[in-house]
Amino acid sequence: MTYKISGSASETTRILVIEETGWTVTASGMETGSYEIDIGSESGPVLVVGRRVSDGYSVGYGNVTPTDYTLAAGDTGVFVGGHSTVYQNIIEYITISTTGNSTDFGDISVEVLGLHGASNGSNDRGIFGGAHNGSSYLNLIEYITITSPGNASDFGDLTTIREAGGACSNNTNDRGTFSGGSTGSVTNVIDYVTISSTGDATNFGDLLVTRQRIGATSNATNNRGVLGGGNISGNLSTVTIEYITISSAGNSTDWSDLSQRRQATSACSNHTNDRAVWMGGYDQNTTTYLNVIDYQTITTGGNAVDFGDLLSLTKRNSAGVDNGTNDRGVCAGGHDAGGRNNGIEYITISSTGNSIDFGDLTTIRAYIGSCSNA
């Protein structure tokens, strides 16, 4: 369970939340007006102290009993792990239908990059599989309850160690798939799990094209997963889009092409409204960072066509989330030739056009895992 305290500050104030048992600072924040501060798992009474910034005047609020809280159903996007100058174990979240900076959610068990994530939608579980911790490839799978901030828990293991594949699900139908990735060389393995349970993954089939850094998304309960772009053998980028029928194990099928060859693109969709979108990426063949956004109708296929451009950066290894039929897609983090960034941008999936500024991640990073509870 995660808890918060709330109140109101008449002017800019530094709020300190002090745990009574150990007299340690549980949380702090610079607040103006109404505020809510996440204080983690501390459920007992806390001492809240405010210090107004303008004149140094301190106000003691006395004992406050924190309240438990949950995040927005169908509208919470989660970003996990990644790499800045170091490997990260941070989990943070946004409310997709609003704009603003991300907020701390908890931690995963190890500091890693290259996780691929999926969820069972409104059933509220997010899963993250495969990773690299700086020295080893991992087969871990961990899970979170998306509306309840806190640390991730062990789920099981993938069938093989790897990182940087692509994950998607058939939403409330409860199957998640993990496709491709790298074990030092690219792999074509596809695994699946039942998201609401725990346990090791089972082999699903193989990709037609062996690759890593895939942009994966689906049309949710309509049951088709699409896998766009990636790096193939020889460290070359591809335009290929393949599909799988998520409820039926088997090999992927060649489907169509992205508008430009690339890897490390982020993907999202508006679920049963049937549009997939791929944002940004990198053409390894020409060492070119891309800001292109493509889209495709998932059930009918055809080559992806231009949607617009990312707002501010040509970037790769960003993270995509969406709020499903509510039609907003988000692209967070990533990096370009100048380094990592923490920018978050959004689009309206059913329209076309350039992305719009949303806010910032708490930490600059790329190679991020992501999912939402839409």
DAMO-V775134 format. One record per backbone hydrogen bond with DSSP energy under -1.0 kcal/mol. NH is the residue of the N-H (numbers start at 0). CO is the residue of the C=O. If there is no record, write none. Layout:
nh=(NH;NH)
co=(CO;CO)
This chain:
nh=(2;3;4;6;8;12;13;14;15;16;17;18;22;25;26;28;30;32;34;36;38;41;45;46;47;48;49;50;51;52;55;58;60;63;66;68;70;74;76;77;78;79;80;81;82;83;87;90;91;92;93;95;97;99;101;102;104;105;107;111;112;113;115;117;119;122;123;125;126;127;128;129;130;130;131;132;137;140;141;142;143;145;147;151;152;154;155;157;161;162;163;165;167;169;172;173;175;176;177;178;179;180;181;182;186;189;190;191;192;194;196;198;200;201;203;204;206;210;211;212;214;216;218;221;222;224;225;226;227;228;229;230;231;234;237;240;241;242;243;245;247;251;252;254;255;257;261;262;263;265;267;269;272;273;275;276;277;278;279;280;281;282;286;287;289;292;293;294;295;297;300;303;304;306;307;309;314;315;316;318;320;322;325;326;328;329;330;331;332;333;334;335;338;340;343;344;345;346;348;350;352;354;355;357;358;360;364;365;366;368;370;372)
co=(39;66;36;34;32;30;50;28;48;26;46;23;18;16;16;14;12;8;6;4;2;38;63;17;61;15;58;13;56;11;51;49;47;45;3;1;146;71;93;370;91;368;89;111;365;85;81;105;78;102;76;74;94;357;359;92;90;90;88;87;131;366;128;126;124;119;120;143;117;141;115;139;137;161;112;135;130;155;127;152;125;123;144;106;142;140;140;138;137;181;113;178;176;174;169;170;192;167;190;165;188;210;162;184;180;204;177;201;175;173;193;154;156;191;189;189;187;186;230;163;227;225;223;218;219;243;216;241;214;239;261;211;235;231;229;255;226;252;224;222;244;205;242;240;240;238;237;281;212;278;276;274;269;270;295;267;293;265;291;314;262;287;282;282;280;307;277;304;275;273;296;256;294;292;292;290;289;334;263;331;329;327;322;323;346;320;344;318;342;364;315;338;335;333;358;330;355;328;326;347;306;308;345;343;343;341;340;82;316;79;77;75)
